[in-house]
């Protein structure tokens, strides 16, 4: 009984992932909702098959936010604004990945810090992504600068810790 509940409620896909998955798919090629679902199923080796009840409302929100648009043939394609969002996420992802690589090399403490950082960045990212359509360009820029500066601080701290560990 509990396992059935976990299957219905739990998910191996983190909150907010589906939104970015759709943008990534559409960055490569215009697609229908069904093609997006099929793409997810194929890429995950059948482990994730998003339902139409997930994909189509997300497509509607992305349309409302002007991150995607519908083509004459019924497919969706990413807009210039959508590409900027994806590019910003890729930049942030590279910075976080570099930080995570360093922290995982530091051992168990580094892994704990890395997981905490990942959780915080994910939480901030989800909050920002759900409000990005309501933010001005200036507000979006401020948040981006803030996140970049915080990641740079972490990088500096990790470099210092790395030197301290080597000296010990």
C-alpha angles and dihedrals in degrees: 000000000000092000089055090051092049090050091053097042105026123073135186088213113085120233111273095020095107091057093055093041089058092049091049092050092048091046088064100040140350107259143179121241090256091051089052090052091047090048091053091049092049096045092048093048089242095307094111123039108168114211124239085244088065101038103045097050088048090051088052092052092047089051090050090051091049091238091122137018135203119247126219091257093057097260127124124235133186119255128220089260089051091051090052090053091049091047091051090050092049090052092049091045092054092050093048092045091054090049092048092050091054094045094048089055091057092068133238095339089051091050091052092049091045093052091047090050092048091051092050094047091047091051092049092045093051091049093049095044093053090052102035093102089058096049127092120235088254092053091047089051092051092052091048092051090047093052092046092050092049091051090049090053090052091049091052092048091049092050089052091049090049091054091047091052092049091050093050 
